[in-house]
Amino acid sequence: MRRMTARLFLLLALFSAGLPMTLWAHGSGAHVLGTVTEIAADHVVVQTQDGKTVTIQTTAQTKYRTTKEASTRDALQVGHRVVAEVTKDAAGFTAGELRFSSVPPKPGAN
């Protein structure tokens, strides 16, 4: 648990420092970093720091997590910065886990 918290802190620190990488491999998956611009029943849209828009499919198996604890899809809001652990296939990206801040986004923050 402590190792996962340290990794999450590192990812968020790198993200907030303006890490230019949008997507990178880690283990068997990849990560997408950015700000949520749209939330739909089966996907979220994330704008990366380099201005690209990435649609990430969500499923019943997608886990939602704040920086402090397990969370729910309902807690995710437009404007939240996210670290999405994804898999890529012919259909695009599918989220295994979406991590976001436990602090609500500022109004107009996207």
N, C-alpha and C positions, 0 to 999 in steps of 0.2 A: 504494500500500500504506500509506503514511504517513497519507494522508487517511482511509482506511478505519479505521485504528487510532485516529485522533483522533476520528472519529465514534462508534466503539464506546465509547471512553472517555467521551465526552460523554453518550451514551445511558445508560451504566451509572451515571455520576455523577448524572444527573437522576433515574434510577430509584431509586437509594439515598437520594436527598434527599426522596423522598416525592412525586414529581410526580403530581398528581391525575389526569392524563389516562391513560386505559386504552388507548385506541386513537387513533392519529392517522395521517393520510395523509402519505406521503413519496414523491414520485415517482409511480410507477404502483401502488404497494402501500400497505400500512398496517402498523402495528406493534402488537403486544400485549405488555405488560409484566406480569410476575407471577412467582409461585412455582409450580413443577410439583407437582401433587398426585396425578397418576396418569399412568402410562405404559402404553399398550397397543400392540398390533402395528400399528394403523393410525391412532392418534391420541395426543395428550397433552392432559391437562386442566390448565389454568392458573388459579390464583386470583389475581385482580388485587388491587391495594392497596385498592380500594374494596369488596372482598369479593365481587365478581362472579366466577362460574365460567365460563370460556370453553373450549370443546372445539375443538382445532385438529387437523385431519386432517394426517397425514404420508403421504408417498409415497416411492417409490424415488428420486425426484429431490430430496427434501428434503436440504439440506445442514446439517451440524452443525458448530458452530465454538465453540471456547473463546475466552477473551479473548486467547489467545496464538497459536493455530494451528487448522488444520482438525482435526476430531474425528470421532467416530462416535456413532451412536445408543446404543450400549452404554455410553458414558461419561456420558450424561445420566441423572440420578438424581432421584427424588422429593426435593423440598426445594431443588433448584437454582433460582436466580432466572434467568429467561430474558427475552430480548428476541426475540420471534418476528416475523420479516418474513412477512406473510401476504397472500394475495389473498382476496377475498370474492366468493362467488357464491351462487346460490340454495341450495346445499347447506351453506353456512357458510364457515368459514375453512379455508384450506389453507396449510401452511407452505412457503415457499420456502427459508427458512433459520432455524435455531434457534441463537441465540448464548447461551452460558452460561459461568459462571466455571470456570476450570481447577481451582479449589479445591473439594474435595468439600463438600457441605452438612453442617451440623452435625446430629447425630441429633435427630430430633423437630422440625426446622426446616421448618415449612410452615404 
